[in-house]
Amino acid sequence: MGGIDLADIQPSPDAPQSVPALLRRNARQFGQSPAYREKEFGIWQSWTWAETEAEIEALALGFLTLGLNRGDHVAVIGRNRPALYWSMVAVEMAGGVPVPLYQDAVSEEMAYVLDHCGARFVVAGDQEQVDKVIDAQEKGPGIDHTIYLDPRGLRKYDHARLSSFTDVQAKGRAATELKAELATREGELTYDSTCVMLYTSGTTGKPKGVVLSNRNIIEASKSSSEFDDLRRDDEVLAYLPMAWVGDFIFSIGQAYWTGFCVNCPESADTMMTDLREIGPTYFFAPPRVFENLLTSVMIRMEDAGRFKKKLFDRAMARAKEIGPKILDGKAVSGGEKLAYAFDKAMVIGPLKNTLGMSRVRVGYTAGEAIGPEIFDFYRALGINLKQLYGQTEASVFITQQPDSEVRPDTVGVPSPGVELKIGENGEVFYRSPGTFVEYYKNPESTADTKDPEGWVATGDAGFIEEDTGHLRILDRAKDVGKTANGGLFAPKYVENKLKFYPDILESVVFGNEREFCTAFINIDLTAVGNWAERNNIAYASYQELAGHPQVLASIQSHVEAVNRSVAEDPMLAHCQIARFLVLHKELDADDGELTRTRKVRRRIIEEKFGDLIEALYDGSSEKYTETEVTYEDGRKGKISATLEIRDAATVGVETAQMAAE
């Protein structure tokens, strides 16, 4: 399959060829439109595109006064704030390469990235981030200068190599003699200049630095914006990690291409309030956010009176039938329209408002597969929630779901400009204008991932439906296997079904080359704690609540319900869970069990909890275990527990197998 040479894709001579050039265009063409908002001390502050241009130019000049050279890497660390987004654009404007880092990364993780990219400068949000940078420097990497936004707690620090954001901007504004140099560097930026370097989550090893060019970011932003008809008057809430490619595309790529406004919440604690106040029209969230929102709804409904609960249940039952039809433009009877209008006034409208989604015109979820029940819940509310499939290496977009072709079991059709193919082993391959340039300082991994023709191996197993052209993802290719009796083993499918239940936060399913499947379960402390309070059940810790007999019985009922559902699919019927246990601790990124984007690190979990896995398979009814944990202050400790192991009823495996044959 020959395809096109992606290097031939060039903008017209007068089209912007970099993100800074898009900024200049926006300031020139609609300079008085809002570009950024930030909530601080309960008040929303706003910057127009013209004001944003002035802020970014002052910072870029400030970087030049500090000695930023062409090609220098600048780390950006902190929560979503306009000034940190400005920093990334200012770095590119000055000829450098921005490298956003996860704000919750511990100093060891930060030290690795700072050393690997050779960062000379850091822009840090507050004292916590500055402290981690200082700690990381003691482990190796040398930082020439750190710029901080929030001065609180930093007054008595050594400021020889530490400056405030506003001071650097002030120096930039005063350095009129450097304007010509800045103009020269900005003029040197091309479609193939590096726009940003983003580090992968590192599910199987050390994170890799993914180099993305202006071509990658602009082409992906342009085609995806046109696909969903994104507009200048759209509103987004920027709350996801700035180091994640999705946030970069939504809050910089698409924002600068279309000119819509990026809103930054005051804090994680006020996110829901800020979401309701902004009422975004374009909303993205990974499945975990949608799961948590659904959990909060279900908890509130459990606390509601009998009449309200009955009204809610009846409205949602009807909405699941009618809502998706209306969204997809399908025929709906007059009676159905009337019933849906009543439910919308009494239940659905207030619920959408509570969720902050009253105005959502386009919604997406990605990063992990979302449970079909969770997906259907939001579609039933009339929220145009769709799935996309993407990677950092693709500048996000590989497939998207067109309106009226939205299904929970696929991730859509190829995004504009993307080619797909399935390898002999079932692995999904793609190539597109968004395909990354390289892994920084890692030509071997680059060659392993991207072949000379530009095809990228995703690491995911899937297939393309012949009749619809939709892509279906089964699981990570390395995680898909077979049970001992030859049945297909795809753990993620079952895990997502389990996580639909509000009291299940996370699950990890085992079974490759085994006689049967088993699972670890994490309870959701918020949901289960609320249940305990309603039933006057006292508990002192997560561990005590996780081992409560009534909690275990509830989890067992969920596991068995999922088994009945899985048994209906002959291809996946062998993935039913025969035995399970509820873990005594939450899986945690600080303990290495999850990535910073909350993806399960299966191999680490298998090594760390090997004794528990064997207990699931050797017939034990309980197992004593000790586990090392990391506390919030970085100290290490151990927790111990005797965990109960339960059997779960499985159904119809033989019948399903016969149907499949």
N, C-alpha and C positions, 0 to 999 in steps of 0.2 A: 504494500500500500504506500504509494509515493507521498501524496499530500503536498502541502505547500511549504516553502521555505519561510519560516517565521521571521527571519531577518529581513524579508522583503516587505513586511508590514511596516509602513512608515506613515506618519501623519503628513498632512499637507504642509507645505513650507511655512504657512502662517499659523499653524495649529500649535498649541503649547506642547513642548517636548519634555517637560519635567513638572513635578509638583509645585516648585516655586513659580514656574511659568503659569500654572493654573491659578495660583494665588494672585499673580499680577493681573491676569485676565479678569478674575472675579472682582477685584478691587476697582478695576477700570470700568467694567460693564454694569455692575450692580453693587457699588461700594457701600451704599447705605442700608443694604439688606443685612439682617442678623447672621453672623457666622458662628458665634459661640455664645453660650450662656453658662454661668456657673453660679451655684447656690452657695453662699457663704454667710454664716450667722443668720440663716433663715431668710435671706434676701437674694433674689436673682439679679445678677449683674450681667450685662450684655455687651458684646463687641461686634461692630459691623465688619464687613470684609475690608473696608478701608482702614479701620482701626487695627484690625488683625494684621494687615500688611505692614503697618507702621511698627507694631510690636515685634513682629518677626524680623524685620529689617534691622531694628535697633539691636536685637539679640545677636543676629548674624555678624554685625559689625563688632559687637562685644566679643564674640568668639575670636575674631581676627586680632583684637587687642590682646587677647590671652595667648596668641601664637598658634591658633589652629591652622594646620597645614592641609593641603589637598590630600584626600584619602584617609585622614585621621578618623578613627572610630570614637564616637561619643556615646556613652551609655546614658540611658534615660530611665529613671526609676521612681515610681510613686503611683498614687491613685490617679484616676482620670481627672485631669485639670487642664483648662485651656493652655496654660503656660507650658505644660509638658508637651502637648501637641505642637505648640509653636516651636518648642525646642527642636523637635525632630525636623520640621521644615526648615528652620534656621540653619541647622547643621548642614543639610543638603545644599542650601543656598550658598553657604560659605565653602562648599567643596568637600565637606566631610561626609561620613556615613553614620547615620543614627542607628543605635542598637538598643531598643527598649528591652528592659528586664522585668521579670515578674516581681511585683512589690512584696509578695510574701515569701520570696526565696530567702533561705538562710544564708549566712555569710559564706559558707563553704561553696554553695551553689553559685553565689554571686562571684566569688573569687575565680572559679573555673571559667566563667564566661568572660569576665574582665581580662583574665590572662590570655584566654584563647583568641579574643579579638584584638588584644593589645590596646585597649582603650586608654587614651591620654586624658580624656576629660569625662566628668560625670555630671549630669544634672539630676539632683535628688530632691524629692518632694518635701522631706522634713527631717527632723533630728534622727528618727529611727533609721531612715535610709542612709543618712550620713554616717551614723555609727556602724552600720553594716559595711559600708565602703571602707571606713577606717580599719575595721576588723579584717576585712578581706585583703587590704593592702599588706597587713602583717603576714599574710599567708603567701605573698608572692608578687602580685601585679602592682606596678608603680603607677599611680595616677598623678598627673601634673597638677590638675586643678579640679576642685569640686564646686559646683554652683548649687545653692539651695534656694527653695521657694519660701518655706515657712521658717522664720528666724527663731521661733520659740525654742528655748533650751540651748541655743548655740552661741550665746553672747560670750561665754568664757572659753570657747574653743580657740585653738591656734588658727588665725585667719591668714597665715602666710600663703596657704594654698587652698583657701576657702573663701568664697565670695557669695553675696546674696544675688539673687536673680535681678533685682531692680538695680543694684550697683553695676552689674555687667551691662545691662541695657543702657544705663546712664553713660558709661564709658563709651559704649557704641555710638550713642547719639552725639557725643562730643568729638568723636574721631572722624571728622569730615574728610580728613586726608585719606581715609581708607575706603571711601565710597567708590572710587574708581576701581580699586582692587576687587571689591565685592562684586561690582558690575561685571568685571572680567571673569571672575570665577562662576558667577551665575550664567553668563553667556556661554561658558564652556560646557554646560550641562546638555547632554543629548538624550535621545530615547534609550540609548544603551548604557547611560551612566547609572551607577548604583543608587537606588532610591532609599533602600532600608535593608538592614540585615536582621533577620528574626531567627531565634533559636527554637528548634523543635522541642517537644515536651520530653523526649528521651525515655520512651517506654521500654526500650531494649538496651540502653546504654547511655553514654554521655550525650548530651544535646549537641546537635549539629547546627552550625551557622548557615542559614539559608539566605543566599544573596539574591535579592530581587531588584530588577532594574526599573527605570521609569516606564519602559515598554510594558513590562509585566503588570505593574500597578495600574497604569492608565488604561491599557487595553482591557484588562479585567473589569475595571471600574466602569468604563464606557459601555461595554457590552451588557454587563449585568444591570446597569441603571436603565438602559433601553429595554431590556427584557421585562422589567417590572414597572416601566413607566415612572421611574423616580423623578421627582420634581424639585424645583428650587424652594417651594413652600412646604416641603416635607420637614418633619421634626424627628430627630433620633435622640435617644438617651444613651450616653456613653458611660457604661458602668463595668464593662468586661475588662479583663487584664489588658493593659496597653501593649504587652509583649506578645499578645496573641494575634495571629494574622487577620482573624476576623475583625477585630477592633480596628486594626490599621486600615483595612479596606473600607469599612463602614464609616469610620470617623475621620479619615484623611482621604483615601482614594475616591470613594463615591461622593463624599461631602465636597471635595474640591472640584470634582468633575461636574456635579449637578448644581452646587452652590447652596445646598440645604444647611440647616442650622444644627449644630452639635451641642447638646445640653449635658452638662456634667453635674451629677448629684452632689449634695453636700457631703455625704458619707454613706457607707454601706448600711448603716442603721436607718437612715432616712430615705433609702432608695425607693421604697414603695410609696411614700408620701410624695416624693419628687416626681415619680412616674405618673401619679395621678394628676399632679399640677401641670406637668408638661403635656400629657396626653399625646404621646408620639404617634405619628402616622406610619412610621417605618420602624419595626421592632425586631430585634434578633436576640435569641437566648439559646444557650445549650439546653439539652433535655433536663438537666438537673434543676435549672431555674423554673421551668414549667412544672416539674415534679413537685418542687417546694411550694410553688404557688397553689397547686392543686391540693397539696397536703394542708395548707393553711385554710383553704375553703372547706375541706372535709372536716377539719377540727371545729371550725365555727358552726358547721351544720350539726355536728354531734352535740354541741352545746345549745342548739336552738330548740324552741318548743316543738311540740308534736305537730301543730298545725303548719308552722313554717317548714319543718322537715318534710312533711307530706307534700306541701306545695312545691318545694324544691325538687323532690324526687320525681314528681309527675311532670314538672316542666322540663327537667333534663331528659327524661325518657322520651318525650315528644320531640325535644330539640335535636336529639341524636338522629332522628329520622328526617326531620324537616330542614334543620340548619344547613347541613352540607348540600342539600338539593338547591337551596336558595343561593348559596355561595357559587355553586357550579352552573347556575343559570338553567337548571332543569325544571321541568313542569311541576308545578305545585297547585293542588286544588284550592278552591276558595276557602273550604273548611280548614285546611292546613294553614293557610295564610292567616286566617282569623285566630286560630289557636296559637300560632307562633307569635302573633302581635300581642296577644294577651300575656303569654309567657314572657315576652320581651319587656313589657311594661312592668310586670310584677316581680320577675326573678332575673331574667337574663341581662336586662339593661343595668340594674343596680349592681349585679355581680361583675359585669364588664367594667363598670366605673370603679368598683372596689379594686379590681386588678390593674387599673390604669390603662385599660385597652379599649376604651370607648371609641377612639379615633383611629385605631390601627387599620391601615389600608392594605399593607403588605407585612406579613410576619414570617420569619424563618427560624428554623431550628437545625442545628448541625453539630458536628464534633463527635457525637455518639449517636447511635440509633435510639430513637424515641419509642417508648412503648405505644402500640397502636391504640390502646384504651385512652392513654393520656392525650395522644394526638386527636382522637375523635372527640374528646371532651371539649377542646378549644374550638374545633371546627363547628361543633354543635352550637356554641355560643355565637356563631356568625363571625368569628375571627378568622381572617384569611391566612391561617397558619399553613406554611408549606415546608417541605424538606429540601435541603440542598446537600450535596456531597462535595467535599473539597479537602484540600490539604494546604499546608504552608507552601509546599513546593509548587502548587498550582496558582498561587495568589488567590486562594480560596476556591474559586469556582471550577468544578468539573461537571456536575449536573445540577439542574434546577427543575422544579415542578412548574409547568405552565398553569395559569388559571384554567379551571375546568378539567384539569387532568391530575388532580391531587388525590393521592392514595397513601395510606399509612405503610404499605408494604413495599413501596419503591422509593427511590431518591430522585426520580425524574428523568428527563432526557438530557443529552449533552448540552451544556451551556453554549451560547453563540461562540463560534470559532474553535470549539473543542472537538477533537476526534477521539473516539473510544475503540478499544478492541479487547477481547478476552484471550488470555494466554492459554496454552494447552493444559496447564494445571488449574485453570479457572481463575487466575489472578487478573485483576482489572488493570489495563494500561491506558494512558491518555497522552495527548500532546495538545498544546494550545499556545496562544500568544502570552498566556500568563505563566508558562513553564519557567521555573527558576533558572538562574544563570549557572550556579554551582553551589556546592557546599564549601564554605570557606576553609582553606588549608586542608582539604580532604578530597583530593582528586580520585582516590580509590572508591570512596562511597559515592561520589558523583557519577563515576563510570558504572558502578553497580546499579544505580537507580535510574539513570538517564542514558539511553543508548545513542549512538551517533546520529540516528534519524530523529531524535528528540522525543522518543517514546519513554514515558516515565512509569516505572513499576510502583503501583500504589501500596502493595503489601496486603490488599484486601481481596477476598474471594467473592465473586458474584457472577451474574449472567445478565444478558440483555434480552428482554422479552421480544420475540419475533413479531408479534402482532402490534405492539404499542411502541417499541423502541425505548421503553423505560428500563433503567438499570436497577437491578435488585442486588443489594449487598447482603451476603450471608454472615460474614464475620471477618476478622483478621485472618489472612491466609494461613499464618503460622498457628492460629488457634483452631482452625477447622480441622477436624480429623474424623476418625471412625471409632465407634465403640467396639468392644471385643467381638460382638456378633455381626459386625459389618455395617451397622446403622450409622447414619450421618451424625456427627457431633459438631454442633454450632452453639457454643455457650451463650453468646451475646443475645441471641434471640430469646432464650429462656430468662436470662437476667433482666432484660427489659420488661418482660411480662411481670416478673416479681416486683419490680420497682414501681409498678402502677399502684400498688397498695400503699396508702399513706404511712403505715407503720414500718415499711421496709425502705431503708435509705440506700443500701448497696447490697449487691450479691455477687458471688463468684462461684461459677459452676465448674465442676471437674468431671471427667469421664472419658477422656481420650484413651483408647486402647484398654478401657476397663470394662468389667461386666455390666456395670450400671453407673448412673450419674449421681453425684452428690453435690452439696452446696454449702458455702459459708453465707450467713446472713448477717447484715448490720441492721439493727433497728434504728428508726428515726426517733431520737430522744425527745424532740418537740411533740410529735404526735403521740407516742406511747406515754410520755410524761403527762400529757393532757388527759389521756384515758385514765391513768393511775389516779390523778387528782380527782376526777369525776367519780371514781369508784372508791375514794378514801383509802387508797393503797399507798402506804408509806414506803419510800425507798431512799437510800442514801447516795447512790452512785449509778452510773450507766451500767456498770457490771451487775449490780444487784437487780436492776430492772430487767436487763437482758436475760437473766436466768429465772425470772418469775414464772411459775407454772402456767398462769393464765396467758402470759405473753407468748410462751412457747406453744401453747395450744392454738392461739390465734395465728401465729406464723405457720404452724402446721396446716391449718385450714387453707391459708393462702397458697402454700406449696401444692397442696392436693388439688386446689382449684386450677392452678396453672398447669398441673399435670393433665387434667381433663381437657384443657384447652389445647395443649401441645399435642395430645393424642389425636386430635382431629386433623392434624397435618401429617399424612403418612410419611413424608420425607424426613420430618423432624421428630417423629413419635419416640425415637430411642433416646431423646434428650430429657425425658421425664426424670424427676429427681426422686430417687429411692430413699436416700438418707440425707439429713442435714443437721447443722448445729448453728446456734446463734453465737457469734463471736463476743468475747468479753471486752472488746475495745473497738472503737471506730477505726476503720482503715484511714490512714493519715498520710498526707504528702510529706510531712516532716519526718515520718518514720520510713519513708521510701516506698510505701505501699501503693501510693497514687502519684500520678504526675501533678504538676502545678495546674494543669487543666482538668484535674479530677478523673483522669483515665486510670483504670486498674493496671498495675504492673504485675501481670500474672506470674511471671517467672520468679520474681522476688517473693511474692506471696506463697508460691509453692515451696520455695526454699525455707522461708521464715516459719511457716506453719506446717512443715512436713509431718510432724508428729500428729497433728490434728487430722490431716488428710488420711494418713494411714489408719487412724482410729475410725474414720468414716467407713473404711473398707474392710476392717478386720472383725467387725461385728460388735465392737465395744459399745456399751450403753452410756459410758461417760469417759472423760479423759482429763487428767490434770495437766496443766501447761503453764509455763512461765514465758513472758514476752517482754522484750526491751521496748521502752517507749521514750519519746522525747517530749519534755515539758516545754511550756511556752517560753521560758527563759533560756532554753537551750540545754538544760541539764538532762542527763540520761537517768533512767530508773527502770525498775522491773515491776510488772504486775503479774499476779498469778491467779488462777481460777480452776475450778473443776467444772467442765462443761458437759451438759447433758446432750447426748446424741439421740436423735429421734428418727424413726422410720416413717416414711410417707407412702400413702397408697398410690400405686401407679395403675393405669388402666389402658386396656386396648392396644398394647404394643403389637401383639401377634396379629390382631385384626387389621391394624393399620399397615403392617408390613405386607400382609396378603393383598390389601387394596393397592399398595404401591406396585406390587409385582404383577 
